[in-house]
Amino acid sequence: MARLMGQRSFSETFSEKKVFKTYLLANKEVLILFLMGLTAIECPDGICHSHHGGHAVDRTTMQQKLKGHGREWCERLAERIYEMSVDTFSQTVMPSLHSSGWQRRHLDWEFKLKENGSEPDEALVEGIINATESFLRSSEVHRLFIQELVQGTFAEATENTLQAKAVRKIIEKELLEMLKSQKEDLLNRIAEELASETNGNFETAKRAANDGLIEIERLLLNHTEAI
């Protein structure tokens, strides 16, 4: 998921989520640039392998097979496997994560939870574990993952390196330059959109807009490294 979401996912603070949504409303095509990061196969030297190894299939054969199945079939397959994976995680992994034994082995030493022994720390641990499951079950994460995976798989099979180069140039030469040259106007426009969320405090809204813009720039840079 790291390539899908950049180095880390957006936090749940209103500033980043609101700014990102506001920016995408004005620049819907930007969303397309976050595709192609994931793939079910890797095809070095014309031979396609299951991601991280496994089966070996000629690229042409794989390309023909994907074309025969079509994107809708591949999306339904990926959706079913994703749903099964999340259900398995919830049924088999979640109970272990919540057990005190697992937390002692993996968290107590590093984060000194046992020494602190405080209920707030325990609440944070439980909350983060529950949030992880909620994240995986999120319909938006589910949709983006399937879209990214299928798009990346078809791109890998067709070896469309020209498209990847085009994405890098659009990000580096156009989008980042545009964000830099129009930064002040963009921040002011977004701050006005956020003003109602800050009781009319324009400076607070503008700081939130700036934080969101920095996050978007970092995600764009991360994406150029991922493709």
Phi, psi and omega in degrees: 000344186301322182285331178293319188253009187084199181291331175212160179281163176298140174287170182271011178289148185296329186298310183288315181295315183293316180296317181298315180295318179298318181295318182291329177299326180271343184221064186300329183292341179299328182301327181299330184288349179268006179274173174078005181282328182254154176205147178277345183227160173230133189235062176289140176057031174080004179245123182267127178248154169302147182308128183067031174107191178101222185302151177236118183228138177303139183303317181298319179296316179297318180298317179295320180295316178297320179296321180293319179290319183084160183294321183299317179298315180296322179295318179295321177296313180296321179298316181295317180294321178298313180299318179296321181295316180294319178297318178296319177301315183293321186278327186249326184269316183306315178302323179292319180299325183278348182285143181296328179297315179296317181295322178296316182293322190253341186238324187302314185293314185289321186251008175057034182295321182293322180293318181289315177054034185256146179296322177302321178295318179296322178296321178296315180301309181298320181295319180293320177298314179294323179294326178298316178295318179299321178299313181294331180272354181299130180297327180290316177297317178304310183297314182294321179298312180297315180300315181295315184296313182292317178299315181294323180294313178297321180294320180295320181293328182269354179052052183272071181292334180297321179295320179297319178295322179296319179299315180300315181294321178297317180293308187285319187268335185247298186295310182295323177293321178296316179298323180290314185286331183251019188304310186295314178297320180296316179297319180295318181295316181291322178299322177296322178294328184269353187303323181293337180278347183242024180056037176083003180281099186294321183294319177297317178297322181290323177296319178296320178297319180295318178299317179295322180294320177299320179296318179295317178300319181292320178297320178296317179295318178299323182292323179296330179281339185273342184257000000 
